């Protein structure tokens, strides 16, 4: 699976849809839709509604997430609602919002 990167020096606004894997270490605002995986890196800042197969968060997310698997690492800061089948949360992660397990 190929990985596409939005690096720390990039700010992007709009809608993203993709196949494979996307890693965001910069700033993104908009909507994300994919059957693939999304990684929000430690320096990543995302303000978006997200609907992907799998998401891993190490940075900041403002928006709702809908995914089969959501992983919040210890450095994650999430403000928004989570809808998922599986949820993994490391000690130290911050989540302000509701969680719906389906």
Secondary structure, 3 states (H helix, E strand, C coil): CCEEEECCCCEEEEEEEECCEEEECCEEEEEEEECCEEEECCCCEEEEEEECCEEEECCEEECCEEEEEEEECCCCEEECCEEEEEEEECCCCEEECCEEEC
